[in-house]
Amino acid sequence: MGIDRVAKKYGLEVVRAENETKLLVPTSPFFIVIREGNPTVVRLGVDEERLAEVIEEMLEEGETKESVEDALDEMIDETIRMAYSVISELEREGREVKSELLSSVMDIKDLLSEQLEYAEEVL
């Protein structure tokens, strides 16, 4: 299966459930979600607990809010690149794919802003 090939290429952990596969990025709180169906849906997900830990660690290490945002944006961008590879593989297999990358990134950015503001208040 093409998903396994992409996972191996990027060193992602594959977690399969009934109608959904998650490709976890070991160095990031972000992951790729592939929901089976017609069409197959590809979007990004976020481990909120892990995101909060990453933000807290970076702020405690003296990073600014802006540098934390930049670092997390880079992680998101890298995950998006991987997601496009997944989409290409699925399409190569002849599957119809619907990308929800843009809407999922917008949701993640909203969550990211909220968590950064909260972390700044707490620390």
Contacts in CASP RR format, 6 or more apart in sequence:
PFRMAT RR
TARGET T0000
AUTHOR 0000-0000-0000
METHOD contacts of the structure
MODEL  1
MGIDRVAKKYGLEVVRAENETKLLVPTSPFFIVIREGNPTVVRLGVDEER
LAEVIEEMLEEGETKESVEDALDEMIDETIRMAYSVISELEREGREVKSE
LLSSVMDIKDLLSEQLEYAEEVL
1 93 0 8 1.000
2 89 0 8 1.000
2 90 0 8 1.000
2 92 0 8 1.000
2 93 0 8 1.000
3 14 0 8 1.000
3 21 0 8 1.000
3 23 0 8 1.000
3 34 0 8 1.000
3 86 0 8 1.000
3 89 0 8 1.000
3 90 0 8 1.000
4 14 0 8 1.000
5 89 0 8 1.000
6 12 0 8 1.000
6 23 0 8 1.000
6 82 0 8 1.000
6 85 0 8 1.000
6 86 0 8 1.000
6 89 0 8 1.000
7 13 0 8 1.000
7 14 0 8 1.000
7 23 0 8 1.000
9 85 0 8 1.000
10 23 0 8 1.000
10 25 0 8 1.000
10 82 0 8 1.000
10 85 0 8 1.000
11 26 0 8 1.000
12 23 0 8 1.000
12 24 0 8 1.000
12 25 0 8 1.000
12 26 0 8 1.000
12 31 0 8 1.000
12 32 0 8 1.000
12 82 0 8 1.000
13 23 0 8 1.000
13 24 0 8 1.000
13 26 0 8 1.000
14 21 0 8 1.000
14 22 0 8 1.000
14 23 0 8 1.000
14 24 0 8 1.000
15 21 0 8 1.000
15 22 0 8 1.000
15 23 0 8 1.000
15 24 0 8 1.000
16 22 0 8 1.000
19 35 0 8 1.000
19 36 0 8 1.000
19 37 0 8 1.000
20 33 0 8 1.000
20 34 0 8 1.000
20 35 0 8 1.000
20 36 0 8 1.000
21 33 0 8 1.000
21 34 0 8 1.000
21 36 0 8 1.000
22 31 0 8 1.000
22 32 0 8 1.000
22 33 0 8 1.000
22 34 0 8 1.000
22 45 0 8 1.000
23 31 0 8 1.000
23 32 0 8 1.000
23 34 0 8 1.000
23 82 0 8 1.000
23 86 0 8 1.000
24 31 0 8 1.000
25 31 0 8 1.000
25 32 0 8 1.000
25 75 0 8 1.000
25 78 0 8 1.000
25 79 0 8 1.000
25 82 0 8 1.000
27 75 0 8 1.000
28 75 0 8 1.000
28 78 0 8 1.000
28 79 0 8 1.000
29 46 0 8 1.000
29 47 0 8 1.000
29 48 0 8 1.000
29 50 0 8 1.000
29 51 0 8 1.000
29 53 0 8 1.000
29 54 0 8 1.000
29 75 0 8 1.000
30 44 0 8 1.000
30 45 0 8 1.000
30 46 0 8 1.000
30 47 0 8 1.000
30 75 0 8 1.000
30 76 0 8 1.000
30 79 0 8 1.000
30 108 0 8 1.000
31 44 0 8 1.000
31 45 0 8 1.000
31 46 0 8 1.000
31 47 0 8 1.000
31 79 0 8 1.000
32 42 0 8 1.000
32 43 0 8 1.000
32 44 0 8 1.000
32 45 0 8 1.000
32 79 0 8 1.000
32 82 0 8 1.000
32 83 0 8 1.000
32 86 0 8 1.000
33 41 0 8 1.000
33 42 0 8 1.000
33 43 0 8 1.000
33 44 0 8 1.000
33 45 0 8 1.000
33 104 0 8 1.000
34 40 0 8 1.000
34 41 0 8 1.000
34 42 0 8 1.000
34 86 0 8 1.000
34 90 0 8 1.000
35 41 0 8 1.000
35 42 0 8 1.000
35 43 0 8 1.000
38 96 0 8 1.000
39 95 0 8 1.000
39 96 0 8 1.000
39 97 0 8 1.000
39 98 0 8 1.000
40 90 0 8 1.000
40 95 0 8 1.000
40 96 0 8 1.000
40 97 0 8 1.000
40 98 0 8 1.000
41 97 0 8 1.000
41 98 0 8 1.000
41 100 0 8 1.000
42 83 0 8 1.000
42 86 0 8 1.000
42 87 0 8 1.000
42 90 0 8 1.000
42 97 0 8 1.000
42 98 0 8 1.000
42 99 0 8 1.000
42 100 0 8 1.000
42 101 0 8 1.000
43 83 0 8 1.000
43 99 0 8 1.000
43 100 0 8 1.000
43 101 0 8 1.000
43 103 0 8 1.000
43 104 0 8 1.000
44 76 0 8 1.000
44 79 0 8 1.000
44 80 0 8 1.000
44 83 0 8 1.000
44 101 0 8 1.000
44 104 0 8 1.000
44 105 0 8 1.000
44 108 0 8 1.000
45 104 0 8 1.000
45 108 0 8 1.000
46 108 0 8 1.000
46 111 0 8 1.000
48 111 0 8 1.000
48 115 0 8 1.000
51 72 0 8 1.000
51 111 0 8 1.000
51 112 0 8 1.000
51 115 0 8 1.000
52 115 0 8 1.000
52 119 0 8 1.000
54 72 0 8 1.000
55 68 0 8 1.000
55 72 0 8 1.000
55 115 0 8 1.000
55 116 0 8 1.000
55 119 0 8 1.000
56 119 0 8 1.000
56 123 0 8 1.000
58 67 0 8 1.000
58 68 0 8 1.000
58 71 0 8 1.000
59 65 0 8 1.000
59 68 0 8 1.000
59 119 0 8 1.000
59 120 0 8 1.000
59 123 0 8 1.000
60 123 0 8 1.000
63 71 0 8 1.000
65 116 0 8 1.000
65 120 0 8 1.000
68 116 0 8 1.000
69 112 0 8 1.000
69 116 0 8 1.000
72 112 0 8 1.000
76 105 0 8 1.000
76 108 0 8 1.000
80 101 0 8 1.000
80 105 0 8 1.000
83 99 0 8 1.000
83 101 0 8 1.000
84 101 0 8 1.000
87 97 0 8 1.000
87 99 0 8 1.000
90 97 0 8 1.000
91 97 0 8 1.000
END
